[in-house]
Structure formats: structure tokens, C-alpha cells
Amino acid sequence: MALSYQCDTFCDICSDFVEGEGTQHGNADGLGRSALELAKLAGWKRRRTAAGTYEDVCKRCLEKETNKS
């Protein structure tokens, strides 16, 4: 049996996503961290909400927010 794990990052505003790296190993240790690093390289931002949770926002949504100001 072979297991494959993949962790993608989805924008909490528009649901766009960055495809993360997959692994063929028997565990998924560190995949979330790798996916977040790839998203940040693509211009995404992780921010903390007033409720204390995190939201991941894509580059396009960040630009829309900046242009509204």
C-alpha cells in the first residue's frame, strides 16, 4: 500500500488556492508548513482575525483591499 498526502492553501475570501507539495511518505509531518511557505512566496498573507483565528488571503484579494482604501 502507498500513501500520498498533499496540503493545499485556500483563500478564505475567494476560495482561490495554491497547490502544495505532496509526499509519498507514510506521514504528513510538515506539509501544512510547506504549503503556507509556498503561498507566501506567491504573495499570500496569513493574518489573525478579531476572533483569534487565522485566515489566509490570496494576492488578488489583498490587492482589492488595498485599492478600496
N, C-alpha and C positions, 0 to 999 in steps of 0.2 A: 504494500500500500504506500502511496506517496501523498503527502500533504503539501498544499500550496496556500500560502497566506498573502494577502495584499491589503494594504491600508490606504485608502484614498481620502483626500480632504475636500469637503463640500462647503461652499459658501452658505452662510446662514441667512443671507438676504435673497440671493437669486438662484441658489442651488447649482451654480456652476461648480465644476470640480477640477482638481489636479490629480492625475493618476499617480499613485505612489508606486514605489518599487515593491516587487513581490519577492518571495523567498520560497525555496523548495525544501527548507529545513523543517524539522518537526516541531518548531515553536515559532511564535510570532514576536519574540522579545525585540523591542526597539523599533518595530515597524511604524508605530504612531509618531515617534520622534523623527524618523526619517521622512515620513510623509509631510510633517509640518515643516521640516527644513526645505524640502522641495517646493512647497507652497510659498514659503518666504522668499526663496530665490526667484519665484515667478511674480513677486510683487505683492503677495498677500500679507495680511496683518491679523494677528490674534490679539483680541482685546477683551478686557474684563467688563462685564455688564454691571449695572447697579444691583442686580440680584445676586452677584457674586459668581456667576457662571462665565464661561468663556464663549466667545463667538469668533469664528473665522470668517474674514471678509476678503473677497477677491479684489484684484486690482481695479477692475471695471467699476465695482460698487464704491470703492474708495474714491475713485476719480469723480463719480457722480456726486458724492457727498461734498467733495472739495469744490466742485463747480457750483453747487447750490449756495455756498457761502459768499 
